[in-house]
């Protein structure tokens, strides 16, 4: 599993939509490829459509789902598994 990087991108709401996430992701990808990584994976809450859209724009594809994985108060939410092959 040393060829797989698990990533996450967190950008403060006031900075979203200004290219910060995209810039962070591109630098992370460049570093990972230079270090020999072949794949990224990420888990995104099913209710977080913005994050899912962001990662799709970065080239990720949905590859699975973890049912009732996240609990916030009384609400349970699935997590979407997404992957991106780097080479």
C-alpha positions in Angstrom: 0.0 0.0 0.0 3.0 2.3 -0.1 2.0 3.4 -3.6 -1.4 4.7 -2.3 -1.9 8.1 -0.7 -5.0 9.0 1.3 -5.6 12.7 1.0 -8.1 15.3 2.2 -8.4 19.0 1.4 -9.8 21.5 3.8 -10.2 25.1 2.8 -11.9 27.7 5.0 -15.3 28.8 3.6 -14.2 32.4 2.8 -11.4 31.1 0.6 -13.4 28.5 -1.4 -13.8 29.3 -5.1 -10.5 31.2 -5.3 -8.3 28.3 -6.5 -6.7 27.5 -3.1 -7.9 23.9 -3.1 -6.9 23.4 -6.7 -3.4 24.8 -6.1 -2.9 22.7 -3.0 -4.1 19.6 -4.9 -1.8 20.2 -7.9 1.3 20.6 -5.6 0.3 17.5 -3.6 -0.1 15.5 -6.8 3.3 16.7 -8.2 5.0 15.7 -4.9 3.3 12.3 -4.8 4.2 11.4 -8.4 7.8 12.4 -7.7 7.8 10.2 -4.7 6.5 7.2 -6.6 2.8 7.2 -5.6 0.5 5.7 -8.1 -2.9 6.4 -6.6 -4.9 8.7 -4.4 -8.0 7.8 -2.4 -10.4 9.9 -0.4 -13.5 9.5 1.6 -16.2 12.3 1.2 -19.4 12.6 3.1 -22.4 11.8 0.9 -24.0 15.1 1.8 -21.0 17.1 0.8 -21.8 17.7 -2.9 -19.3 20.5 -3.2 -16.4 18.3 -2.2 -17.5 15.5 -4.4 -17.7 18.0 -7.3 -14.3 19.3 -6.5 -12.7 15.9 -6.5 -14.4 14.9 -9.7 -13.0 18.0 -11.4 -9.6 16.9 -10.1 -10.1 13.6 -11.9 -11.4 11.3 -9.1 -14.0 8.7 -9.7 -16.4 7.2 -7.2 -15.5 3.6 -6.4 -17.6 2.7 -3.4 -19.6 3.7 -0.4 -19.4 3.2 3.3 -23.0 3.1 4.7 -23.8 5.1 7.8 -20.1 5.8 8.3 -20.4 9.4 9.8 -22.5 10.4 12.7 -23.2 14.1 13.4 -25.5 14.3 16.4 -28.4 12.0 15.6 -27.8 12.1 11.8 -25.9 9.3 10.1 -24.4 9.8 6.7 -22.6 7.6 4.2 -19.1 8.3 2.9 -18.3 8.1 -0.7 -15.0 6.4 -1.6 -13.2 8.1 -4.5 -9.9 7.2 -6.3 -7.5 8.8 -8.8 -4.8 6.9 -10.6 -1.7 9.1 -11.0 0.0 7.0 -13.7 
